[in-house]
Amino acid sequence: MDISLTSQHCPIPFSAGKHHPTTVTTAANFLPLSLKSHPPQPQRPGSDNSTGSSRLSGQLRRPKTLKTSRSPKPNPKIPSNPLKSLVNPTPIPPRSDNGESNSHSVTQKLWLTSKLSPPPPPSPPAPAPREAAEDFDSEEEDNGEEKDLGSPQKEFRQEGKIFVGNLPSWIKKNEVSEFFRQFGPIKNVILIKAHENTQRNAGFGFVLYEGSTAAKSAMKAVEFDGVEFHGRVLTVKLDDGRKLKGKMEERARWVVGYNGVEHRSKWHEERESSRKEFQKVLETEPENWKAVFRAFQNVKKPSRREYGLMVKYYARRGDMHHARETFESMRARGIEPSSHVYSSLIHAYAVGRDMEEALSCVRKMKEEGIEMSLVTYSIIVGGFAKVGNPEAAESWFKEAKERHSTLNAIIYGNIIYANCQTCNMDRAEALVREMEEAGIDASVDIYHTMMDGYTMIGNEDKCLVVFDRLKECGFTPSVISYGCLINLYTKIGKVSKALKVSKKMELAGIRHNMKTYSMLINGFLKLKDWANAFAVFEDVIKDGLKPDVVLYNNIIRAFCGMGNMDRAVRTVKEMQKARHRPTTRTFMPIIHSFARAGENRKALEIFDMMRMSGCIPTVHTFNALILGLVEKRQMDKAVEILDEMTLAGVTPNEHTYTTIMHGYASLGDTGNAFEYFTKLRNEGLELDVYTYEALLKACCKSGRMQSALAVTKEMSAQKIPRNTFVYNILIDGWARRGDVWEAADLMQQMKQEGVQPDIHTYTSFINACSRAGDMLRATQTIEEMQAFGVKPNVKTYTTLIHGWARASLPEKALKCFDEMKLAGLKPDKAVYHCLMTSLLSRATVAEAYIYSGIISICREMLESGFTVDMGTAVHWSKCLRKIERSGGELTEALQRTFPPDWNLCHNLDVNPDLDSDDEFEIDSDNNEIYSAGGTVSNDENKDEKMDHGQWF
């Protein structure tokens, strides 16, 4: 499916408190609104407006009106303060020369563009003399347009509002509302908080009635003045607005001062200075939370703005507890939160991944009648995306589309991120298409989100398509863009391509950061390329970057993979000196490596060291310790750790029980394996394919194939499909019994179900053929696997050589041995042991090729530095006595491969009588381990069995 992402778009910064529109209107679109001249307005009947003037201001004549009789003149007015409009501006329509209000003047039209390029402020007019002011007032009265600017009933009095005094200090809003609701519907109840204790009121408040009968309701309530209420005689009267007017006049005197000179009190100056200092610290030192908190504490009587900024600051840090504390402190001061403050609080819970509390804030918002903005919806969708709940994110996104006609790129980016994190790229592509059809340009963050989604599913082609489209749209690739490609190639195992991207990024002038370096190191660690991993770490030091916790953890993994445990422990100490706090992931590879090496004491010392570092052991830490003990088959100690885990209050998970089951399965202990399977199922844990693999391995190892078939039936009932590893275990189980027909049926089922056989599958089937003596089918299987592109390994050739030895055809075994060397495979100890045992058993025939074969194999063993153990040496010496009773060339050549102390203890008492087949059987059991990862042979595949299970 092609991906279509729109072109040039400026990325929109995320803000919890502001709504960023998708389309931005430029200044050029606004200018015609103010610079074009408008046609003259049609004349009204009875007016005498002049239309001949061409001036933009539109000179209009004053209409003739009838003068009314003048009322008696009140007391002389105080001259109006020309600066009063600075404090309490009252919009007065502009007047023409003859006094009529002109609603279409150019001055009013230019108000919009004045925000884009504001004109210089006009100089304040000189105060008019008292006589001039009186004449001006008289003129207004003559024209019938007198404005009573100082009347409290007109400016400050609110209809339907009553004053209630002498209230008990403990009274609550709902109790006051219940009493006064009998007179009419109440809009709001305002109780004035006490100064010394904000939990109590000051003993008075206001009640506001609503509706068309608000004034009548207020008059009815006033009639109850002097009524007893909770032991107090109430004072109830209409609010005349005088107190509010007095406060406004007092504030005007402070602000305006005398002769236009601003004069503020010291308290006002300190408060304004502290508010500016708080905003400055927020902008310049956001990482210093102590400085921000101290600056907020210095603000005297913070307003809703300061509280909102503080909640927003805590939200960005993910500190939901302090954000909630600040929010409640604001409400305790009587400041009601706005949509912006609520959005910031919801953002805090979303960053802290506590979506239940975030939804409780949403419910509270709706209860208080505060409408959710698009920013709030974006935060909720993004929060559910982070916690991996795409269903809830889609639900809130759908509600946002229903409530808001237009959406923006931020909410689309959040819902796309939610689907990309769950690998639902089809839905993500549909959302990108929907966004483009709505005319919303994709930001560079959406490109990165799509690239990260394709990285998670390993789709290299589409990830490159998005990267190319990003450049076509005019965006410059950043370190994030290149980092997405590096992450893609390291995850799919193409580290060489990741290095090419790294070089290309450096040529573009973009420097690596800690994340890109960590990705490269992870890629080399997956390939077990320790040298290149340390080379990248040296580049980090050369670039002057300080390693973080993630990088230190990767280096510790590298040391553990090399087996250099002392250096890994020293790296932990260096990490602590650099003031980096180790995590449980820091100690897990060290604990696992020590436990795997059988050094349980050191593993427990590291375990205690982790506790002393302040890391609380988790289930993953205990799983690492148990895994190491299981790999050494020390099941008693593994069970002890499991008991200690329970005592520590850590609940085992499905990986814990599955690891224990695999340990007992390797020993063929079916009883204990089924016991822990029962525990796992009774505790309600998830039963997956790895759990059933452990049961199958235990059944096949002990030869209980009927029980294995019962396990496969239960897998089918649980709708758990059989994978390659399950078939490998079953085929090997039938191979141990020599039942080639059952093994062949399983091979046929694999092909029918579309499960691809791997090298372990073919090796197990060849083993079944060899044990059944059907070497012709074994040879055909070799040809078949080569036709399917599966190359035989050392274990495959060893199994085939053993089959020819069983068939008493040493010449075929020698031919197979030569083919293995021609294929570029290096023989191991098991191959030499099997082949030499086969040749010695047929040496009594005294054929020349057998003698030459034994001597050449002895020479190769000496060149490779192989020596056999004491048991094998005794067995071979018995065969030599049948060939050369008094010694000879064969005896001399073969004894060179014996252990150094052979001459001191070569008596036959130490050796039980073993035939050649039994000898190989013991060696085969010691070198062959069937696990969740398939057939594990020798040392080269020992890590596969736990890598497949992903235990921790």
N, C-alpha and C positions, 0 to 999 in steps of 0.2 A: 504494500500500500504506500503510495507516494505521500510525502509529508509536505505540506505547503505552509510555510511560515511567512508572515508579512515582513515588509522591509522596514526601513529606518524608523526607529522609535527610541525615545529617550527613556531610560529606566526610571521607574517611579519609586522613590524611597518610601519604605513602609513607615507609617506613623499611626499609633493607636488613637490619636486624637483628632486627626484631620482627614477630610475626605478629598482625595485627589481625583479630579475628574479626568476622564480618559482623553477627551479632546480639549485643547487649550486654544482659546480665541485670542488672536493677536491684536495688537494695538491698532493695526490698520483697519480692522473691522469696526472699531469703535469710532474712529475719527469722523466718518460721514454723518454720524448721528448729531454732531455738534457743529460742523462746518458748513453744511448745506443750509441755504436759506429756505424757510418754509413759506408756502403761500399764505396770504393774509386770511384771517378768519372771517367768515361771513358776518355781516352786520346784523345785530339784533334789532328787533323792532323797537323804535323809540330811542335808539342811540344815535349819536352824531359823531361817529368815529371818522377820522380822516384817513383815507386810503391812498392819498397821493404821495405820501412820504416814502422815500426809498431807503431810509436808514434801517439797519438791521434791528435796532432796538424797538422799532415799531411805535412811533409817537402817537398816542391815542388821546383823544379828548375825553374829559370827564363827563359822564352823563349828567344831565340835569335832573335834579331830584328836588322834591318838595321839602322845605324845611319844616321840621316839627317844632312845636313849642318847647322851649328850653326849660328844663327842670331846674329847681333851685340849686345853685352851685354848692357842692360840699366843702368840707374844710380844705384849706390850701394843701396841695399835694407836695410831697417831697420830690425834688427834682430826680428824674429817673437816672439811674447809674448807667453810663454808656458801656461799662465793662461787665454788666450783669449777664449779658449773653454768653460770656466765657464760662460761667458757672452753670446757669440754667437756661440754655439756649432755647428760644421759642421760635419755631419757623414762621417768619412773617413774609407773606408773598410780596414780591417787588412791586413798586408802584410806578406808574408813569408820572409825567410832569403834572398832570391834573389830578393825581391822587388815586386813580383806579388801579386795582390789583391786576397785573398782567401775568397770566399763567403761562404765556408762551414766549417769554423773553429769552434772549440768547444766554444771559447769565445762568438761568436755570438749566438750559440744555447743556452747557459746558460743565456741569457738575460731575458727569461721568468721566469725561476725559481729564478732569482736574486730578483724578487719582493716578492717572498714568504720568502726567507731567504737571504737578500742582503749581499754580501761580504763586508769586510772592504774597505773603499776608498783607492785607491793607493796613495802613497806619491808623491807630485808634483816633476817632473824632474828638475834637476838643469839647470839653463840657460846656453846654449852653448856659447862659445866665438864667436866673430864676424867672425873670420876666418873659424871656423867650420860650422857656419851657411851658409857662402858663398859657402863652399865646398859642403854642402848638397844641396843647390839650384842648383849648377852647375851639380851635379849628376842627379837631377831631370830633368834638361834641356837635359842632354846627353841621358837619357832614353826616352825622348819624352813625359813625363808625368808631365810636369810642371803645377801647380795649382795656378791660380791668385786669391789668397784669398782677396786681397785688392782692386780689381777692382770694382768700383761702378756700371759700366755698367753690370757686371755679377751678382753681389750680390744684389744690391739695386734698379737698374733701372727696371721699370715694363713696358712691351711692351704695347703700346696703351694708355699710360698715359701722359697727358699734364698738364702743370702748367698755370693757368690763374690768372693774377694779376691786380690790380687797379680796383677791382669790387666795385660797390656801397655797402655801409654797410647794406642797407635795402633789397638787392636783395635776392630772394628765389631760392631754388633748381630748381623748375619747369621752371623758366624763363631762367636760365642758360642752362638747359637741352634743352629747345625749340630752343635756338640759335645754339648750337653746334650739334644738332641732324642732321643738314643738311649735315654733313660730314660722318655720319655713325651711326650705332646703338650704343647707350650708355648703358654701364653696370651700372655706378654709378656716382654721382656727390657729391663731398666732399667739403663743405664750412667750413672753419676754423672759430670757434666761437670766438667772442671778449672776452677778459678777464674781462673787466669791465661790460659788458652787454651781457649775453648769448642769448638774443633775436636777436642780430645783429651779423654779421660776421666781421672778421678781415680785409676784403678787398681783400682776395685772396683765392684760392681753387684749386681743381684738378678735371679733367674730365677723366673718364676711359671708353675707347671704348671696345666693345666685338666683338667676332666673328673672322673669319679667316682674315678679312680685318682691324683688329684693328690698325695695324701699319700704313697702308696707310691712314686710317681715321685720325690718329693723325698727320701725315705729312701734310694732306690737311688743318687741322685746324691751324697748325703753320703758314701756309702761310697768315693767316688773322691777324698776329701780327700787332698791331697798329690800328685796326678797332675801330670805335666809338660804344660804347654800353651804352645806357641810359646816355648819356652825359659824359662818361668816355672813355679814350683811353686805350684799353686793352693791356696787355702784355701777349702774348701767346707763349709758348715755350715747347719743349719736356722736360719731367722730367728726369734729369740725375741721380737722387738718391743721389746727393752729400750732400744735407741737412740731409737726413735720415742717411747717413753714418756718418756725423759729430756728430749727436746725439748719435748714437750707440758707437762711439769712446769715446765721452765725458762720456757716462754712464759707459763704460768699465773702464775708468780711475778712476771714483769714486768707482766702485765696487771692481776692482782688487787692486787698490792702487799701492804701491811700494813694491817690494820684496815679493809679495804674501800676504801682510798684508792688510786686508779689511779696507777700509776707506770710510765712508759715511758722507754725510752732516748732519747737525743737523736737517734739515727739513725732510730728509728721515728717520732718526732715530725716530723722534717724530711721523711721520705718521705710521711707522711699529708698534711702541709701541701702538698707539691708535687703530690700527686695531686688534692687539692681545687682547687688553683690551675689545674691543667691542665683540669679539667672546667669551671671558671668561664670560662676563656679560650675554650673551645669553644662555650660558650653565648652569651657576650657579644661576642666578636670573631671570628666565623667567617670574615669576609672578609680578616682580617689573617693570612695564612698564616705569616708570619715569627714572629709572636707565638705562634701555635699550635705551630709546630715547636720554638721555644725552650722553651715550657712542657713539651712532651713530653720534651725532652732533660734537663730539670731533675729529672724523676721518677727516683728511685733504684730500680733493679731493678723496671722496669714489669712488671705482671702481664698476664694474658691480657686483662683488661678494658681496660687502657690501650692495649695493642696493637690490640685490636678497634676502639676508638674512633678511633684514628689511621688505621687502614685505611679505616674508614667515612668519615672526613673527606676523605681523598684520593679516595675513590670519588665523593663528591658533587661534587668539583671536576673529576672526569674525569681525574685524574692517575694513570693506571694504572701508570706506572713507579715512582713513589714508593710507591704502595700495595703493589706487589709487593716492593719493597725492604724495607718495614716488615714484611711478612708473612714473608719469609725471615729477617729479623733475629729475629723471634719464635721461629721454629723452631730457629734456631741456639742460642738460649738454653735449648732443651729444652722449650719450651712447645708442646704439641700444639694445633693450631687446632680450634676448634669449628665447628658448622654456621653460627653467626652470623658468625664471622670469614671463613669461606669465602664466604658470601653477600655480604659486603661487598667481597671481592676480585673476585668475579664482577660485582658492580655497577660496580666501577671499569672493568673491561674493557667492560661494556655501554655505559656512558656514553662511553667512548673509542671506541666502535663497532668494537672488535676482538673479534668474536664467536668467532673461532677459539681465541684464548687463553682466553676465557670457557668454551668447551666443554672445553678441556684441564683447567681447574680442576674442572669437573664430573666428568670421568673420574677425576681424582685423588681427589676426594671419595668416589666409589663404591669405588675401590680400597682406601681406608682405612676403609671400612665406615661412613661418615658418611651418614646418611639426608638426602635433600634435603627441605627444608621447603617449604611453600607460598610463602613469601617468595622462595626461590631460584627456583622455577618462574616466579613473577611477574616477577622481574628478567630471566630469559632470554627470556620472551615479549616483554617491553618492549624488550629489546635488539634482537631480530630485527625488531620493529616499526619501530624507528628506522632500521635499515639498509635497510628496504624489502624484507624477505624474509617475506611473509605465509605462505608454505608451511611454512617452518621454525617460525614462531610457532604455526601451527595444530598442527603435530606435537607440540611441547612442551606446548601447552595440552591436547591429548588425553591425553598421558602424565600430566599433573597431575590430570586428572579420574579416571584409573584408579587413581592412587596415593592420592588424598585424596578422601574421601567428600563433603566440603563445600568449596566454593570461596568466595572473597570478592569484593568489588567491585573490588579493585585488579587482580587478574588478568583479570577480565572487561573492565575499562577498557583494559588493555594490548592484548588481542586485538581489541577493537573498534577501537582506534586503528590497529592494523596493517591492518585491512580498509578503514578510511576513507582511509588514505593511498594505497591502491591503487585507490580509487574503487569498491570492491566493497560498495556500500551495501546490497544485498540480504542479504549475509551478516552485515553489521553489524546490520541490523534483526532478523535471526533470533537473533543473540546477545543482543540486548537483551530479546527476548521470552523466551529461555531463562533469562536471569538473573532476570526477574520471576517466572517460573513456579517458580524455585527459592527464592523469598521473599527475594531480595537486592534492596535498594533501590538505585536508580541515584544516584550522586553527581552534583554539579553539573559535575564535570569530564567525565563521560560525555555530558551534554547538550552541552557545548561541543565535544567531539570529534565528535558527530553533526552539529552545525551546521557545523563546519569541513569535514566530508566532503561535505555537500550543497553547500557553497560551491565545492568543487573541481569538482563536476560541473555547477554552475550551476543547481541546482534551488531556485528561490526559494520555491516554495510549501511544500515540506517543511521547509525551513530555518525559515520563519516558524511552522510547526506546532510544531516543537521549541521554539522561543523562547516561544510562548504556553503550551506545556505546562510549561516551566520555571517560569513565573510561577504557574500553577495549582497546582503542587506546593509552593508556599510559599517557593521560592527567590527571593531578591532579585537581579535582573539586575545584574551587575557590569560593569566596563569591558571584561572579556573577552567577555561576552555581546553587548554593543553592538558591540564590535570585530569579532565574527564577521559581524554584519549589514553593517557598513561595508565589510568586506572583500568580502562577497558582491556588493554593489551596485557597488563600484569595478571588480570583475573582469568583471561583465556589462555595464559601460558606463553604468549608471544612477547617475551621480554626484549628480544632484539628489536622489534618494532617500537616498543616503549622507549628504548634508548634512542632510536631515530627521531621520535617525536621530541624527546628531551633536547637533542642537538638542534633541532629546528626551532624550538622555543628559545634556546640560548642565542641563536643567530638573529632572532627577531628582537633581541634586546630585553627579553623577559627573564628575570632571575627565578631560580627555584625557591620554593618555600618549604617549610617543614613537611607539609602534606605530600607534595610531589616526591620529595626524597624518601618519605616513609613508604610510598607506593612502590618505588623502585626496589627498596630493600625487601619489601614483602614479596615482590616477584622473584627475587633471587633466593629468598628463603624457601619458597615453594619448590624451586628447582634444586635446593640443597647446594647452591653455589655460594659457599661461605666467603670465598675470596672476593668476589665482586660485591657482596653485601657489605663487607668491611671497607672496600674501596669507595662505595657511595657514602659510607659514614665519614670517611676521611674528607670527602668533598664537602660535607656539611660543616666540618670544623674549619676547612679552608675558607669557606664563604662567610665565616664569622657568625654563623647561626648557632644559637644555644639549643642543644637537644632538649626536646620536651619528653614527657612521660611515655608517649607512644613510641618515639624513636628509641628510648632506652629499653623499652619492653622488647622491641624487635631485635636489638643487639643482644640482649640476654637470651632470646630464643636462638640466635645464631650460635652463641657460645655453647648453649646446651646441645644443639644439634651436632656441633663438632666434638662434644664430649669434654670440653674444657670447663668443668664445673667450678673450679676455683676462680677462674676469670669472670664467670657469670656472677658469683657471689660478690667479688670485688666491684663489679659494675653496679650492683645494688647499693653498695656503700658509697660509691662515687655519686650515684643518683641522689642519695640522701644528703651528701655534702653540698650538692648544687641546689638544695632546698626544694627538691621535687619529692612529693609524697608517693611512695610506691603503692600500687594497687594489687588486688588479688591476681590480676593477670601478670604482674611482675614475678610473683613467686611460683605460679603454677608450673611453668616449664622446668624450673629448678627442682621442685618437689617431685615431679613426675620422672625426671631423669635420674635422680638419686634412687627413687623407689624402683625404677626399671633396672638399674644397675645392681640392685640387691643391697644397697647401703641404706637400710631403713633408719639407722640411727641418725645419719646426716639429713635424711628426708624429714624426720621429726624435728631436728634442730632448726631447719629452715621454716618448718611449720610454726615453731615457737617464735622464731625471729619475725615472722609475718605478724603474729599477734602483738609482739612488742612494738612493732612499727605502727600500730593503730588500725591495722586491717582486720576486719572481722571475718573469720573463715566462712565462706559460703559453700553451697552445695557443690559448686564447680571445683573449689579447692579440695574438698574431700574426694571428689571424683578423680582428680588427678593423682592423689595419693593411692587410692584404691586401684586405679588403672595400672600404676607401676607395679604394685604387688601382684596383681593378677597376671601380668605379663611374665613375671618370674615364677608364677604358679604357687605363690605363697598364700593359699586361700585362707588359712587360719588367721594370719595377720590381717588380711583384707577384711575378714568378718569382724575382727576386733575394732578396726577403724570404723566400720559401719555402726557398731554399737556405740563407740565414742561419739560418732556423728549424731546419733539419736539423743544421747545425753546432753550434747551441746545445744539442743533445741533446733537443729537443722534437719528439716524433713528430706529424706531421700527422694529423688525423682526417678523417672523411668530409666535414665541413663545409668544411674547408680545400680539399680537392680539388674539391668541388662549386662553391665560389665561383670557383676558377680556371676551371672548365669553363663557368660562366655568363659569365665575361668573354670567353672565346674564342667562345662562342656568339653574344654580342652583335655580334662582328666577323664572324660567319659563317665562322670558322675551324674547319671540321669536323675536320681532321686533328689539331690540338692538343687539341680537346675529347675525341676518342676516345682519344688517348694518355693523358690523365690519367684517363679512365674505366678504362682497362686497369690503370693503377697502383693505382687505388682497389680494383679487384676482386682484383688479385694480392696486395695486402697484407691481404686478408681483412676489409676494412671493410664496414660495412652498406650495401647498395644500397637506397635508398628512392626515393620518387616524385620528390623534388627532383633527384636525380641524373639520372633519365631525362628530366626536364623540360629539363635543360641540353642533353642530347644532341638531343632533339627540336627545341629552339630553334635549335641549330647547323644541323641538317639543313634545317629550313624556311627559315631565313634564307639559306642558300646555294642553295635550290631543289632539294635532293636529297630529294624526297618518297618515293622508293622506300626510301631508307635510313631515313626516318622511319617508314614502315610496318614495317620490320624491327625497329626499336626497340620499337614497340608490341606486336609479337608476343612479343618477349623479356619485356616487362612482364607479359604474360598468362602466360607460362611461369613467371615468378617469383611469380605470384599477387599482383601489385601492381595494385590497381584504378586505372582512369583517373578522374581528378577533373576539375573544371571547367577548371583551368588547362591540363591536358594537351589537352583538347578545343579550348581557345582557340588554343593554339599550332598544332594541326593545321589548324583551320579557316582561320587566317590564312595558313598555308603554301599551302593550295589557293587562297586568295583572291589571293595574289601571282601565281599562275599563271592566274588568271581562270577556274578550274574550279568553276563554281557547283554542278554536280551532285555532285561529291565533298563539297563543303562542306555541301550539303543532306543527303546521307547521314549525315554526322557529326552534324548537328543531330537527325536522326531517332534515331540510336543513343543520343544523350544522353538523350532522352526515354524510350526503352525501358529504359535502365539506371537511371533515376531520378535522373540528375544534372541539377541545375537550372541552366539557362543564366543568365549574369549580363550586365551591360551590355557587357562586353568581348566576350562571345560574339556578341551581336546586332550589335555594331559591326563585328566581323570578317566576319560573314555578309553584312551590307549592303555591305561593301567588295567581297566576292566578286561580289555581284549587280551592283554598279556597274561593276566591271571587265569583266564579261560583257555589259554593256549591258542587263541585265534590270531596268529601273527599276520595272516593275510589281511584281515580287517584293520589291524593296527597300522600296517603299511599304507593301506588305502586312506586311512584317516589322516596320516601325515601328508599325503598328496592333496587331500581335500582341504586341509587347513592352509596349505601353501597357496592353493587356488583362490581362497577367500582373502588372501593377504595377511594371514596370521603366521608369523615366523616362529618355528619351534625354538624353545630356549633350552638351557642346560638340563632343566628338570625333565623336559619332554624326551630328550635323547637318553637321559639316565633311565627313564621308565622303559623306553624301547630296548635299550641294551639289556636291561634286566629281563625283559620278555624273551629275547633271543637266548639269554643264558638259561632261563627256565626250559626252553625248548631244546637245550643241549646242542645249540648251533653257535659255537664260539666264533666261527669265521664270519657269520652275519653280525655278531656283536662287534668284531674288529672293524668290519666295513662301516657300520653305523658310527663307530668312534671316529673313523677317518672323515666321514661326512660332517660330523659335528665340528671338527677342526677346520675343514674347508669352509664351513659357514661362518668362520670368524669367532666361534665361541671358545672360551677357555675352559678346559675341563676342571672340575673341582674334585674335592676329596671323595665325594660319593660316587662319581663316575669311575675314578681309578679303583676304588674298593670293589664296585660291582663287576667291572671288567676283569680285574685280576682274579677275583674269586671264581668267575666263570672259566677263565683260562686254566687255572690250577686244577679245577675239577675235571678237565678234559686232558690234562698234561700226560696222563698215563698212556694215552694213545700214541704218544711220541711222534707227533707230526711236526714237521719242521717249522711251519708257520706259527704254531703255538709257542715253541721255544723262542723264536725271534720276537714274537709279540710280547711275551713276558719280559724279555730283556729290554726292549724298547720302552715299555711302560715304566719299568723300574728306573730307566735313565731319565725319562720325563719327570717322574716324581721327585727324583733327586734335584733336577734343575729347578723345579718349582718350589723346592723346600718342604715338600709334604713328608710327614712321618706318620705312621699308623699308631693306634693305641695298643696297649699291651694285649688286650683280648684278641684283636685282629691278628697281631703278630703270632700269637700262640696257635690260632686256627690255621694260618698260612704255613707255619712250620710243620704242622701235622700233615698237610697236603704235600709239602716238600719231601717228607720222609717216605711217602709212597712213591715219589718219583726218583729221588736220589738219596738212598739210605746212608751212604757214606759222605754226602756232601758233593758239591760240584759247582759249575758255573751258575746255575740257576739259584742255588742256595746262597752263594756269595753275593749275587746281584740283589736278591730279594732282601737279604738281611741288612743291607744298607738303608732300607726304608723303615727298619724297626726302630723302636725307641732307644735312646742312649743306654739305658740300664737293662737292656735285653740280656746281655751276657751274665748279669748278676742274678737275675730272677727269671730264667727261662724254663724252670721246671713245669711240668704239665699239670701240677695240682691246682694252679690258679685258673685253669681254663676249663669250663664245662664243655661237654661235647655239643657242638653246634654244627648243623649242616649249613651249606651255603645259602639256602633260601632263608633260613631263620636268621642268619647273620645280617642279610640285607634288610629283612623285615624290621629288625631293631634299629638299624641305621635310618631306614625310611621313616619310622615313627618319630625318631628324634629330630629329623630334618623337615618333616611335613606337618604343617599345622593348618587346619581348615577353620576358617573364622568368617566373620561378617564380610570381610574383604575378599573372600575366595580362598584358593589354595595358596598358602604362603610357603615358599621354599627357601631354605637356607637363610642367609642374612639379607639378601637383596630385596625381599618382599616382606620382611617382618613389620615394617612400618605401615604396610597397606591395611592390615586388619583393623587398626584403630583409626586410621585416617578416614576410612569409609564410614565408620559409625559416627564420627564427629561427637565423641563423648563429652567434650568440654570446650 
